[in-house]
Amino acid sequence: MNIGMPEALVITAIASTIVIVVFPAGRICRRLGFPTWLGILAVLPIVNVLLLWYVAMAPWPSLTQAKP
């Protein structure tokens, strides 16, 4: 299989997006007590804003579990 320059650029762009956007968003969600897979939603154009609203307005499971 021969991979040309356009294909290599697409693969690089996808890998960069995962490293720059999805990985940090998943870690933030995990630290707040939400499922890590929600970080994938950060790359979808309108869904990312809804994700931010959901995380900002929902009660954070990590805080509600820490209360005595």
mmCIF file as gemmi writes it, N, C-alpha and C atoms, coordinates in Angstrom:
data_model
loop_
_atom_site.group_PDB
_atom_site.id
_atom_site.type_symbol
_atom_site.label_atom_id
_atom_site.label_alt_id
_atom_site.label_comp_id
_atom_site.label_asym_id
_atom_site.label_entity_id
_atom_site.label_seq_id
_atom_site.pdbx_PDB_ins_code
_atom_site.Cartn_x
_atom_site.Cartn_y
_atom_site.Cartn_z
_atom_site.occupancy
_atom_site.B_iso_or_equiv
_atom_site.pdbx_formal_charge
_atom_site.auth_seq_id
_atom_site.auth_asym_id
_atom_site.pdbx_PDB_model_num
ATOM 1 N N . MET Axp A 1 ? 0.839 -1.164 0 1 0 ? 1 A 1
ATOM 2 C CA . MET Axp A 1 ? 0 0 0 1 0 ? 1 A 1
ATOM 3 C C . MET Axp A 1 ? 0.891 1.236 0 1 0 ? 1 A 1
ATOM 4 N N . ASN Axp A 2 ? 0.586 2.14 -0.894 1 0 ? 2 A 1
ATOM 5 C CA . ASN Axp A 2 ? 1.389 3.341 -1.042 1 0 ? 2 A 1
ATOM 6 C C . ASN Axp A 2 ? 0.592 4.535 -0.519 1 0 ? 2 A 1
ATOM 7 N N . ILE Axp A 3 ? 1.122 5.214 0.507 1 0 ? 3 A 1
ATOM 8 C CA . ILE Axp A 3 ? 0.459 6.383 1.07 1 0 ? 3 A 1
ATOM 9 C C . ILE Axp A 3 ? 1.138 7.621 0.514 1 0 ? 3 A 1
ATOM 10 N N . GLY Axp A 4 ? 0.331 8.469 -0.12 1 0 ? 4 A 1
ATOM 11 C CA . GLY Axp A 4 ? 0.858 9.7 -0.69 1 0 ? 4 A 1
ATOM 12 C C . GLY Axp A 4 ? 0.794 10.85 0.302 1 0 ? 4 A 1
ATOM 13 N N . MET Axp A 5 ? 1.174 12.015 -0.163 1 0 ? 5 A 1
ATOM 14 C CA . MET Axp A 5 ? 1.205 13.197 0.694 1 0 ? 5 A 1
ATOM 15 C C . MET Axp A 5 ? -0.182 13.607 1.194 1 0 ? 5 A 1
ATOM 16 N N . PRO Axp A 6 ? -1.236 13.609 0.366 1 0 ? 6 A 1
ATOM 17 C CA . PRO Axp A 6 ? -2.554 13.995 0.888 1 0 ? 6 A 1
ATOM 18 C C . PRO Axp A 6 ? -3.042 13.075 2.016 1 0 ? 6 A 1
ATOM 19 N N . GLU Axp A 7 ? -2.83 11.785 1.853 1 0 ? 7 A 1
ATOM 20 C CA . GLU Axp A 7 ? -3.253 10.846 2.885 1 0 ? 7 A 1
ATOM 21 C C . GLU Axp A 7 ? -2.466 11.047 4.173 1 0 ? 7 A 1
ATOM 22 N N . ALA Axp A 8 ? -1.185 11.303 4.043 1 0 ? 8 A 1
ATOM 23 C CA . ALA Axp A 8 ? -0.34 11.538 5.216 1 0 ? 8 A 1
ATOM 24 C C . ALA Axp A 8 ? -0.767 12.811 5.948 1 0 ? 8 A 1
ATOM 25 N N . LEU Axp A 9 ? -1.163 13.838 5.212 1 0 ? 9 A 1
ATOM 26 C CA . LEU Axp A 9 ? -1.636 15.067 5.827 1 0 ? 9 A 1
ATOM 27 C C . LEU Axp A 9 ? -2.941 14.846 6.592 1 0 ? 9 A 1
ATOM 28 N N . VAL Axp A 10 ? -3.841 14.043 6.027 1 0 ? 10 A 1
ATOM 29 C CA . VAL Axp A 10 ? -5.109 13.747 6.7 1 0 ? 10 A 1
ATOM 30 C C . VAL Axp A 10 ? -4.851 12.958 7.977 1 0 ? 10 A 1
ATOM 31 N N . ILE Axp A 11 ? -3.989 11.971 7.906 1 0 ? 11 A 1
ATOM 32 C CA . ILE Axp A 11 ? -3.66 11.173 9.097 1 0 ? 11 A 1
ATOM 33 C C . ILE Axp A 11 ? -3.015 12.053 10.162 1 0 ? 11 A 1
ATOM 34 N N . THR Axp A 12 ? -2.134 12.952 9.749 1 0 ? 12 A 1
ATOM 35 C CA . THR Axp A 12 ? -1.492 13.871 10.691 1 0 ? 12 A 1
ATOM 36 C C . THR Axp A 12 ? -2.511 14.817 11.315 1 0 ? 12 A 1
ATOM 37 N N . ALA Axp A 13 ? -3.452 15.312 10.534 1 0 ? 13 A 1
ATOM 38 C CA . ALA Axp A 13 ? -4.472 16.217 11.059 1 0 ? 13 A 1
ATOM 39 C C . ALA Axp A 13 ? -5.37 15.506 12.073 1 0 ? 13 A 1
ATOM 40 N N . ILE Axp A 14 ? -5.75 14.269 11.788 1 0 ? 14 A 1
ATOM 41 C CA . ILE Axp A 14 ? -6.59 13.508 12.718 1 0 ? 14 A 1
ATOM 42 C C . ILE Axp A 14 ? -5.836 13.222 14.004 1 0 ? 14 A 1
ATOM 43 N N . ALA Axp A 15 ? -4.599 12.811 13.896 1 0 ? 15 A 1
ATOM 44 C CA . ALA Axp A 15 ? -3.794 12.523 15.095 1 0 ? 15 A 1
ATOM 45 C C . ALA Axp A 15 ? -3.576 13.79 15.917 1 0 ? 15 A 1
ATOM 46 N N . SER Axp A 16 ? -3.343 14.915 15.262 1 0 ? 16 A 1
ATOM 47 C CA . SER Axp A 16 ? -3.153 16.179 15.971 1 0 ? 16 A 1
ATOM 48 C C . SER Axp A 16 ? -4.42 16.601 16.708 1 0 ? 16 A 1
ATOM 49 N N . THR Axp A 17 ? -5.56 16.42 16.074 1 0 ? 17 A 1
ATOM 50 C CA . THR Axp A 17 ? -6.834 16.759 16.705 1 0 ? 17 A 1
ATOM 51 C C . THR Axp A 17 ? -7.071 15.91 17.937 1 0 ? 17 A 1
ATOM 52 N N . ILE Axp A 18 ? -6.745 14.643 17.852 1 0 ? 18 A 1
ATOM 53 C CA . ILE Axp A 18 ? -6.924 13.763 19.005 1 0 ? 18 A 1
ATOM 54 C C . ILE Axp A 18 ? -6.034 14.205 20.155 1 0 ? 18 A 1
ATOM 55 N N . VAL Axp A 19 ? -4.785 14.524 19.846 1 0 ? 19 A 1
ATOM 56 C CA . VAL Axp A 19 ? -3.835 14.902 20.899 1 0 ? 19 A 1
ATOM 57 C C . VAL Axp A 19 ? -4.17 16.274 21.482 1 0 ? 19 A 1
ATOM 58 N N . ILE Axp A 20 ? -4.551 17.222 20.644 1 0 ? 20 A 1
ATOM 59 C CA . ILE Axp A 20 ? -4.749 18.603 21.091 1 0 ? 20 A 1
ATOM 60 C C . ILE Axp A 20 ? -6.127 18.828 21.703 1 0 ? 20 A 1
ATOM 61 N N . VAL Axp A 21 ? -7.166 18.138 21.227 1 0 ? 21 A 1
ATOM 62 C CA . VAL Axp A 21 ? -8.531 18.425 21.67 1 0 ? 21 A 1
ATOM 63 C C . VAL Axp A 21 ? -9.138 17.291 22.491 1 0 ? 21 A 1
ATOM 64 N N . VAL Axp A 22 ? -9.174 16.09 21.95 1 0 ? 22 A 1
ATOM 65 C CA . VAL Axp A 22 ? -9.924 14.995 22.565 1 0 ? 22 A 1
ATOM 66 C C . VAL Axp A 22 ? -9.275 14.532 23.873 1 0 ? 22 A 1
ATOM 67 N N . PHE Axp A 23 ? -7.98 14.358 23.886 1 0 ? 23 A 1
ATOM 68 C CA . PHE Axp A 23 ? -7.303 13.859 25.084 1 0 ? 23 A 1
ATOM 69 C C . PHE Axp A 23 ? -7.487 14.794 26.281 1 0 ? 23 A 1
ATOM 70 N N . PRO Axp A 24 ? -7.215 16.107 26.148 1 0 ? 24 A 1
ATOM 71 C CA . PRO Axp A 24 ? -7.44 16.993 27.294 1 0 ? 24 A 1
ATOM 72 C C . PRO Axp A 24 ? -8.909 17.079 27.721 1 0 ? 24 A 1
ATOM 73 N N . ALA Axp A 25 ? -9.828 17.106 26.759 1 0 ? 25 A 1
ATOM 74 C CA . ALA Axp A 25 ? -11.25 17.169 27.109 1 0 ? 25 A 1
ATOM 75 C C . ALA Axp A 25 ? -11.677 15.914 27.865 1 0 ? 25 A 1
ATOM 76 N N . GLY Axp A 26 ? -11.17 14.768 27.471 1 0 ? 26 A 1
ATOM 77 C CA . GLY Axp A 26 ? -11.477 13.528 28.184 1 0 ? 26 A 1
ATOM 78 C C . GLY Axp A 26 ? -10.925 13.528 29.594 1 0 ? 26 A 1
ATOM 79 N N . ARG Axp A 27 ? -9.725 14.063 29.764 1 0 ? 27 A 1
ATOM 80 C CA . ARG Axp A 27 ? -9.133 14.14 31.117 1 0 ? 27 A 1
ATOM 81 C C . ARG Axp A 27 ? -9.91 15.099 32.012 1 0 ? 27 A 1
ATOM 82 N N . ILE Axp A 28 ? -10.363 16.211 31.443 1 0 ? 28 A 1
ATOM 83 C CA . ILE Axp A 28 ? -11.161 17.162 32.216 1 0 ? 28 A 1
ATOM 84 C C . ILE Axp A 28 ? -12.465 16.506 32.655 1 0 ? 28 A 1
ATOM 85 N N . CYS Axp A 29 ? -13.125 15.824 31.734 1 0 ? 29 A 1
ATOM 86 C CA . CYS Axp A 29 ? -14.378 15.148 32.079 1 0 ? 29 A 1
ATOM 87 C C . CYS Axp A 29 ? -14.147 14.095 33.165 1 0 ? 29 A 1
ATOM 88 N N . ARG Axp A 30 ? -13.071 13.346 33.06 1 0 ? 30 A 1
ATOM 89 C CA . ARG Axp A 30 ? -12.776 12.314 34.055 1 0 ? 30 A 1
ATOM 90 C C . ARG Axp A 30 ? -12.518 12.929 35.427 1 0 ? 30 A 1
ATOM 91 N N . ARG Axp A 31 ? -11.782 14.03 35.476 1 0 ? 31 A 1
ATOM 92 C CA . ARG Axp A 31 ? -11.501 14.679 36.758 1 0 ? 31 A 1
ATOM 93 C C . ARG Axp A 31 ? -12.75 15.252 37.405 1 0 ? 31 A 1
ATOM 94 N N . LEU Axp A 32 ? -13.722 15.642 36.585 1 0 ? 32 A 1
ATOM 95 C CA . LEU Axp A 32 ? -14.967 16.18 37.127 1 0 ? 32 A 1
ATOM 96 C C . LEU Axp A 32 ? -15.941 15.08 37.513 1 0 ? 32 A 1
ATOM 97 N N . GLY Axp A 33 ? -15.629 13.833 37.17 1 0 ? 33 A 1
ATOM 98 C CA . GLY Axp A 33 ? -16.481 12.715 37.528 1 0 ? 33 A 1
ATOM 99 C C . GLY Axp A 33 ? -17.407 12.263 36.416 1 0 ? 33 A 1
ATOM 100 N N . PHE Axp A 34 ? -17.254 12.819 35.227 1 0 ? 34 A 1
ATOM 101 C CA . PHE Axp A 34 ? -18.058 12.419 34.075 1 0 ? 34 A 1
ATOM 102 C C . PHE Axp A 34 ? -17.309 11.343 33.291 1 0 ? 34 A 1
ATOM 103 N N . PRO Axp A 35 ? -18.005 10.605 32.425 1 0 ? 35 A 1
ATOM 104 C CA . PRO Axp A 35 ? -17.306 9.588 31.622 1 0 ? 35 A 1
ATOM 105 C C . PRO Axp A 35 ? -16.255 10.215 30.701 1 0 ? 35 A 1
ATOM 106 N N . THR Axp A 36 ? -15.138 9.528 30.55 1 0 ? 36 A 1
ATOM 107 C CA . THR Axp A 36 ? -14.036 10.033 29.729 1 0 ? 36 A 1
ATOM 108 C C . THR Axp A 36 ? -14.425 10.159 28.259 1 0 ? 36 A 1
ATOM 109 N N . TRP Axp A 37 ? -15.31 9.293 27.775 1 0 ? 37 A 1
ATOM 110 C CA . TRP Axp A 37 ? -15.675 9.31 26.355 1 0 ? 37 A 1
ATOM 111 C C . TRP Axp A 37 ? -16.372 10.603 25.948 1 0 ? 37 A 1
ATOM 112 N N . LEU Axp A 38 ? -16.832 11.403 26.902 1 0 ? 38 A 1
ATOM 113 C CA . LEU Axp A 38 ? -17.441 12.684 26.544 1 0 ? 38 A 1
ATOM 114 C C . LEU Axp A 38 ? -16.432 13.612 25.865 1 0 ? 38 A 1
ATOM 115 N N . GLY Axp A 39 ? -15.152 13.369 26.048 1 0 ? 39 A 1
ATOM 116 C CA . GLY Axp A 39 ? -14.126 14.174 25.393 1 0 ? 39 A 1
ATOM 117 C C . GLY Axp A 39 ? -14.181 14.08 23.874 1 0 ? 39 A 1
ATOM 118 N N . ILE Axp A 40 ? -14.694 12.984 23.367 1 0 ? 40 A 1
ATOM 119 C CA . ILE Axp A 40 ? -14.83 12.827 21.912 1 0 ? 40 A 1
ATOM 120 C C . ILE Axp A 40 ? -15.802 13.861 21.355 1 0 ? 40 A 1
ATOM 121 N N . LEU Axp A 41 ? -16.79 14.248 22.15 1 0 ? 41 A 1
ATOM 122 C CA . LEU Axp A 41 ? -17.786 15.209 21.687 1 0 ? 41 A 1
ATOM 123 C C . LEU Axp A 41 ? -17.198 16.602 21.473 1 0 ? 41 A 1
ATOM 124 N N . ALA Axp A 42 ? -15.999 16.845 21.97 1 0 ? 42 A 1
ATOM 125 C CA . ALA Axp A 42 ? -15.376 18.159 21.837 1 0 ? 42 A 1
ATOM 126 C C . ALA Axp A 42 ? -14.993 18.495 20.395 1 0 ? 42 A 1
ATOM 127 N N . VAL Axp A 43 ? -14.942 17.531 19.512 1 0 ? 43 A 1
ATOM 128 C CA . VAL Axp A 43 ? -14.563 17.811 18.122 1 0 ? 43 A 1
ATOM 129 C C . VAL Axp A 43 ? -15.769 18.033 17.216 1 0 ? 43 A 1
ATOM 130 N N . LEU Axp A 44 ? -16.965 17.801 17.715 1 0 ? 44 A 1
ATOM 131 C CA . LEU Axp A 44 ? -18.161 18.01 16.906 1 0 ? 44 A 1
ATOM 132 C C . LEU Axp A 44 ? -18.61 19.467 17.046 1 0 ? 44 A 1
ATOM 133 N N . PRO Axp A 45 ? -18.841 20.153 15.926 1 0 ? 45 A 1
ATOM 134 C CA . PRO Axp A 45 ? -19.023 21.606 15.953 1 0 ? 45 A 1
ATOM 135 C C . PRO Axp A 45 ? -20.081 22.16 16.909 1 0 ? 45 A 1
ATOM 136 N N . ILE Axp A 46 ? -21.283 21.671 16.927 1 0 ? 46 A 1
ATOM 137 C CA . ILE Axp A 46 ? -22.298 22.247 17.802 1 0 ? 46 A 1
ATOM 138 C C . ILE Axp A 46 ? -22.361 21.483 19.118 1 0 ? 46 A 1
ATOM 139 N N . VAL Axp A 47 ? -22.038 20.232 19.067 1 0 ? 47 A 1
ATOM 140 C CA . VAL Axp A 47 ? -22.101 19.388 20.254 1 0 ? 47 A 1
ATOM 141 C C . VAL Axp A 47 ? -21.067 19.826 21.289 1 0 ? 47 A 1
ATOM 142 N N . ASN Axp A 48 ? -19.938 20.382 20.853 1 0 ? 48 A 1
ATOM 143 C CA . ASN Axp A 48 ? -18.925 20.818 21.813 1 0 ? 48 A 1
ATOM 144 C C . ASN Axp A 48 ? -19.446 21.941 22.71 1 0 ? 48 A 1
ATOM 145 N N . VAL Axp A 49 ? -20.246 22.833 22.166 1 0 ? 49 A 1
ATOM 146 C CA . VAL Axp A 49 ? -20.835 23.899 22.981 1 0 ? 49 A 1
ATOM 147 C C . VAL Axp A 49 ? -21.846 23.298 23.955 1 0 ? 49 A 1
ATOM 148 N N . LEU Axp A 50 ? -22.635 22.333 23.498 1 0 ? 50 A 1
ATOM 149 C CA . LEU Axp A 50 ? -23.584 21.666 24.385 1 0 ? 50 A 1
ATOM 150 C C . LEU Axp A 50 ? -22.857 20.906 25.494 1 0 ? 50 A 1
ATOM 151 N N . LEU Axp A 51 ? -21.724 20.31 25.16 1 0 ? 51 A 1
ATOM 152 C CA . LEU Axp A 51 ? -20.915 19.623 26.171 1 0 ? 51 A 1
ATOM 153 C C . LEU Axp A 51 ? -20.44 20.605 27.234 1 0 ? 51 A 1
ATOM 154 N N . LEU Axp A 52 ? -19.958 21.764 26.823 1 0 ? 52 A 1
ATOM 155 C CA . LEU Axp A 52 ? -19.518 22.764 27.786 1 0 ? 52 A 1
ATOM 156 C C . LEU Axp A 52 ? -20.661 23.211 28.692 1 0 ? 52 A 1
ATOM 157 N N . TRP Axp A 53 ? -21.84 23.423 28.114 1 0 ? 53 A 1
ATOM 158 C CA . TRP Axp A 53 ? -23 23.8 28.918 1 0 ? 53 A 1
ATOM 159 C C . TRP Axp A 53 ? -23.388 22.684 29.877 1 0 ? 53 A 1
ATOM 160 N N . TYR Axp A 54 ? -23.347 21.469 29.417 1 0 ? 54 A 1
ATOM 161 C CA . TYR Axp A 54 ? -23.698 20.329 30.27 1 0 ? 54 A 1
ATOM 162 C C . TYR Axp A 54 ? -22.727 20.217 31.446 1 0 ? 54 A 1
ATOM 163 N N . VAL Axp A 55 ? -21.454 20.305 31.165 1 0 ? 55 A 1
ATOM 164 C CA . VAL Axp A 55 ? -20.448 20.177 32.222 1 0 ? 55 A 1
ATOM 165 C C . VAL Axp A 55 ? -20.533 21.364 33.182 1 0 ? 55 A 1
ATOM 166 N N . ALA Axp A 56 ? -20.81 22.545 32.673 1 0 ? 56 A 1
ATOM 167 C CA . ALA Axp A 56 ? -20.876 23.729 33.533 1 0 ? 56 A 1
ATOM 168 C C . ALA Axp A 56 ? -22.109 23.73 34.423 1 0 ? 56 A 1
ATOM 169 N N . MET Axp A 57 ? -23.239 23.253 33.918 1 0 ? 57 A 1
ATOM 170 C CA . MET Axp A 57 ? -24.498 23.368 34.66 1 0 ? 57 A 1
ATOM 171 C C . MET Axp A 57 ? -24.871 22.131 35.468 1 0 ? 57 A 1
ATOM 172 N N . ALA Axp A 58 ? -24.352 20.988 35.124 1 0 ? 58 A 1
ATOM 173 C CA . ALA Axp A 58 ? -24.704 19.746 35.83 1 0 ? 58 A 1
ATOM 174 C C . ALA Axp A 58 ? -23.968 19.684 37.166 1 0 ? 58 A 1
ATOM 175 N N . PRO Axp A 59 ? -24.573 19.034 38.154 1 0 ? 59 A 1
ATOM 176 C CA . PRO Axp A 59 ? -23.827 18.822 39.396 1 0 ? 59 A 1
ATOM 177 C C . PRO Axp A 59 ? -22.668 17.868 39.141 1 0 ? 59 A 1
ATOM 178 N N . TRP Axp A 60 ? -21.487 18.242 39.591 1 0 ? 60 A 1
ATOM 179 C CA . TRP Axp A 60 ? -20.3 17.448 39.325 1 0 ? 60 A 1
ATOM 180 C C . TRP Axp A 60 ? -20.267 16.243 40.265 1 0 ? 60 A 1
ATOM 181 N N . PRO Axp A 61 ? -20.242 15.032 39.703 1 0 ? 61 A 1
ATOM 182 C CA . PRO Axp A 61 ? -20.218 13.837 40.552 1 0 ? 61 A 1
ATOM 183 C C . PRO Axp A 61 ? -19.015 13.802 41.49 1 0 ? 61 A 1
ATOM 184 N N . SER Axp A 62 ? -17.878 14.328 41.09 1 0 ? 62 A 1
ATOM 185 C CA . SER Axp A 62 ? -16.693 14.294 41.944 1 0 ? 62 A 1
ATOM 186 C C . SER Axp A 62 ? -16.884 15.163 43.179 1 0 ? 62 A 1
ATOM 187 N N . LEU Axp A 63 ? -17.645 16.237 43.079 1 0 ? 63 A 1
ATOM 188 C CA . LEU Axp A 63 ? -17.891 17.095 44.238 1 0 ? 63 A 1
ATOM 189 C C . LEU Axp A 63 ? -18.986 16.54 45.136 1 0 ? 63 A 1
ATOM 190 N N . THR Axp A 64 ? -20.001 15.935 44.542 1 0 ? 64 A 1
ATOM 191 C CA . THR Axp A 64 ? -21.105 15.406 45.365 1 0 ? 64 A 1
ATOM 192 C C . THR Axp A 64 ? -20.664 14.157 46.123 1 0 ? 64 A 1
ATOM 193 N N . GLN Axp A 65 ? -19.725 13.393 45.61 1 0 ? 65 A 1
ATOM 194 C CA . GLN Axp A 65 ? -19.237 12.206 46.305 1 0 ? 65 A 1
ATOM 195 C C . GLN Axp A 65 ? -18.254 12.568 47.413 1 0 ? 65 A 1
ATOM 196 N N . ALA Axp A 66 ? -17.593 13.707 47.318 1 0 ? 66 A 1
ATOM 197 C CA . ALA Axp A 66 ? -16.58 14.092 48.288 1 0 ? 66 A 1
ATOM 198 C C . ALA Axp A 66 ? -17.174 14.675 49.569 1 0 ? 66 A 1
ATOM 199 N N . LYS Axp A 67 ? -18.439 15.088 49.534 1 0 ? 67 A 1
ATOM 200 C CA . LYS Axp A 67 ? -19.055 15.692 50.716 1 0 ? 67 A 1
ATOM 201 C C . LYS Axp A 67 ? -19.336 14.626 51.772 1 0 ? 67 A 1
ATOM 202 N N . PRO Axp A 68 ? -19.056 14.937 53.034 1 0 ? 68 A 1
ATOM 203 C CA . PRO Axp A 68 ? -19.321 13.946 54.1 1 0 ? 68 A 1
ATOM 204 C C . PRO Axp A 68 ? -20.778 13.898 54.486 1 0 ? 68 A 1
